[in-house]
Amino acid sequence: MKNFIKLTVILFLCLVLSAFIPVYSQDSPKEPYQPLVNEPVFSNISFTDMPPVEKPPYLLMIKGAITFSDGSVSNGTLYLTNTLKLFITNRTQTGKAPKMITLYDISKIDIIRWQPVNNGDGTYLFMPVFYRIYTNSRYSEGIDYNGNIGLFNSFDFGNENGTNKVLSYFSDAWVEGKNSDFHWQNSKSAIFGYDFTHPIDGVAVTLQFYKN
């Protein structure tokens, strides 16, 4: 009888303890793994090691010739990234007649005058501001155009010597020389408001377009 009572007490204690002790099995969920994340390490990147930037897509390729300010002429191909539309107002006996011309209507462009733009550091950009445009008509006497044609400020030009950048603008600086005399560094002119119809060497002054 005593043995039966002891066994009953032991079973009762086991049942009580099992209520407080969690039971683990192979199917019990485990705590999620928390990986250690290292802080990113930044290093200086040398842009000289980066691949060169590709040239922009050319929209138009036109055979033609460029006359430079020193009188030299180069024949080749103009590579342009955009087209051109100009709105011209012609004066007639009956009034004004607006007209739109495109690049395909033009046979030649002469750059007549440049205007200085102050960069604020003593240097100036001389931008084209006055053009004479000749159309494909054999009777074209030239159309005067005031303003800047951004398409021709800078463009690629290719010939047998390769493809190079051609500029129709130039830069200069108003500097102090001997005896405190100021002059333009590149043009050598000592007159601040000198005639802006003669750019320095190497600047495109005439663009001629060959038609097939």
Legacy VTK file of the C-alpha trace (Angstrom):
# vtk DataFile Version 3.0
C-alpha trace
ASCII
DATASET POLYDATA
POINTS 212 float
0.000 0.000 0.000
2.825 2.379 0.896
4.587 1.592 -2.370
1.414 2.432 -4.278
1.131 5.774 -2.496
4.811 6.626 -3.298
4.323 5.772 -6.952
1.215 7.945 -7.102
3.081 10.897 -5.562
5.985 10.524 -8.021
3.639 10.464 -11.021
1.819 13.534 -9.711
5.106 15.469 -9.332
6.166 14.513 -12.857
2.908 15.846 -14.246
3.316 19.118 -12.349
6.920 19.649 -13.499
6.053 18.869 -17.135
3.642 21.803 -17.125
6.526 24.235 -16.447
9.336 22.712 -18.549
9.069 23.382 -22.388
9.420 20.372 -24.572
11.807 20.753 -27.571
11.776 18.547 -30.615
13.373 18.537 -34.041
10.207 20.170 -35.348
10.323 23.077 -32.903
11.010 26.475 -34.645
14.468 27.916 -34.131
15.382 31.526 -33.565
16.002 33.302 -36.945
19.632 33.768 -37.908
20.747 37.380 -37.687
23.741 37.902 -39.985
26.364 40.486 -39.121
26.330 43.356 -41.608
29.611 45.175 -42.076
29.573 48.914 -42.683
30.293 49.710 -46.361
33.837 50.775 -47.119
34.204 53.629 -49.600
37.403 54.173 -51.554
38.474 56.981 -53.831
37.580 56.277 -57.451
39.958 57.474 -60.109
37.941 58.756 -63.070
40.959 58.191 -65.316
40.230 54.483 -64.969
36.642 54.869 -66.118
35.734 54.064 -69.749
35.600 57.099 -72.035
32.224 58.706 -72.610
30.776 57.770 -75.969
30.148 60.496 -78.495
26.556 61.737 -78.675
24.456 60.286 -81.474
24.674 62.325 -84.639
21.370 63.310 -86.149
22.825 64.774 -89.346
26.010 64.251 -91.325
26.494 66.874 -94.033
29.321 67.234 -96.511
30.729 70.725 -96.521
33.631 73.066 -95.936
34.779 75.237 -93.058
36.640 78.514 -93.548
38.661 79.593 -90.529
39.627 83.065 -89.393
43.174 82.672 -90.701
41.822 82.086 -94.217
42.405 78.325 -94.315
39.659 76.071 -95.700
38.949 72.467 -94.745
36.653 70.109 -96.639
34.943 67.236 -94.903
31.786 66.253 -93.035
29.881 68.201 -90.401
28.476 65.940 -87.687
25.488 67.628 -86.065
23.451 66.483 -83.067
20.334 68.427 -83.973
18.552 70.058 -86.867
17.892 73.738 -87.447
14.830 75.919 -87.957
15.146 79.685 -88.254
12.299 82.149 -88.534
13.222 85.062 -90.782
11.165 88.195 -91.320
11.613 89.649 -94.777
10.600 93.220 -95.478
8.607 93.604 -98.693
6.790 96.467 -100.387
3.567 95.383 -98.726
5.013 94.871 -95.254
6.725 92.044 -93.402
6.743 88.434 -94.635
7.782 85.848 -92.028
9.481 82.776 -93.389
10.917 79.623 -91.867
14.109 78.155 -93.268
15.708 74.858 -92.312
19.193 73.496 -92.619
18.236 71.940 -95.945
17.455 75.399 -97.352
20.912 76.797 -96.507
23.975 76.680 -98.715
26.325 78.909 -96.712
26.544 80.782 -93.406
28.952 83.654 -92.779
29.552 84.702 -89.189
29.819 88.486 -89.232
30.110 89.600 -85.635
30.896 88.320 -82.140
29.834 89.706 -78.787
31.836 89.364 -75.540
30.202 87.741 -72.520
31.917 88.450 -69.204
32.758 85.302 -67.239
33.386 87.366 -64.105
37.023 86.392 -63.688
38.574 88.737 -66.217
37.934 86.358 -69.121
35.345 86.755 -71.847
33.613 84.420 -74.253
33.108 85.947 -77.677
29.909 84.403 -79.033
28.576 84.781 -82.596
25.602 87.144 -82.651
25.229 88.190 -86.285
25.137 85.937 -89.371
24.575 86.239 -93.091
22.733 83.204 -94.412
22.618 82.182 -98.062
19.888 79.846 -99.282
20.040 77.300 -102.095
18.595 79.804 -104.550
21.163 80.968 -107.073
19.774 84.477 -106.642
20.230 84.525 -102.868
21.846 87.764 -101.730
22.073 86.680 -98.125
19.713 87.024 -95.192
20.940 88.867 -92.116
20.194 87.040 -88.885
20.618 88.588 -85.434
21.076 86.248 -82.500
23.108 83.178 -81.665
22.686 79.882 -83.505
23.672 77.416 -80.809
23.922 74.462 -83.192
27.068 75.943 -84.752
28.820 77.163 -81.599
30.574 73.809 -81.343
30.331 70.740 -83.553
32.375 67.800 -84.809
34.018 67.964 -88.200
35.726 65.059 -89.928
38.137 64.782 -92.839
41.153 62.702 -93.861
42.953 63.832 -90.703
40.266 62.501 -88.369
37.366 64.040 -86.475
37.890 67.159 -84.386
35.821 69.708 -82.521
35.260 72.977 -84.391
34.389 76.179 -82.519
32.800 79.338 -83.858
33.372 81.207 -80.584
36.573 82.062 -78.760
37.798 83.242 -75.384
40.056 86.120 -74.448
41.215 87.902 -71.314
41.668 91.583 -70.534
45.098 91.569 -68.864
47.598 94.082 -67.598
50.887 94.318 -69.426
54.017 96.410 -69.045
53.662 99.958 -67.724
50.181 99.024 -66.459
48.869 98.941 -70.016
45.899 96.627 -70.485
45.277 94.602 -73.623
43.484 91.515 -74.878
45.708 88.526 -74.248
44.900 86.532 -77.395
43.960 89.162 -79.966
46.695 91.543 -78.706
44.360 94.503 -79.196
44.864 97.348 -76.734
41.334 98.656 -77.313
38.754 97.148 -74.977
35.898 97.682 -77.418
37.830 96.649 -80.500
36.102 95.608 -83.707
34.522 92.241 -82.884
34.342 91.222 -86.529
37.830 89.682 -86.568
38.190 86.694 -84.232
41.459 85.083 -83.221
43.012 82.328 -85.371
41.413 78.905 -85.436
37.796 80.068 -85.230
35.232 78.999 -87.839
33.880 82.013 -89.737
32.132 80.402 -92.738
30.177 77.171 -93.033
29.370 75.882 -96.475
27.027 72.946 -97.126
27.381 70.761 -100.197
24.147 69.480 -101.668
23.977 66.115 -103.408
LINES 1 213
212 0 1 2 3 4 5 6 7 8 9 10 11 12 13 14 15 16 17 18 19 20 21 22 23 24 25 26 27 28 29 30 31 32 33 34 35 36 37 38 39 40 41 42 43 44 45 46 47 48 49 50 51 52 53 54 55 56 57 58 59 60 61 62 63 64 65 66 67 68 69 70 71 72 73 74 75 76 77 78 79 80 81 82 83 84 85 86 87 88 89 90 91 92 93 94 95 96 97 98 99 100 101 102 103 104 105 106 107 108 109 110 111 112 113 114 115 116 117 118 119 120 121 122 123 124 125 126 127 128 129 130 131 132 133 134 135 136 137 138 139 140 141 142 143 144 145 146 147 148 149 150 151 152 153 154 155 156 157 158 159 160 161 162 163 164 165 166 167 168 169 170 171 172 173 174 175 176 177 178 179 180 181 182 183 184 185 186 187 188 189 190 191 192 193 194 195 196 197 198 199 200 201 202 203 204 205 206 207 208 209 210 211
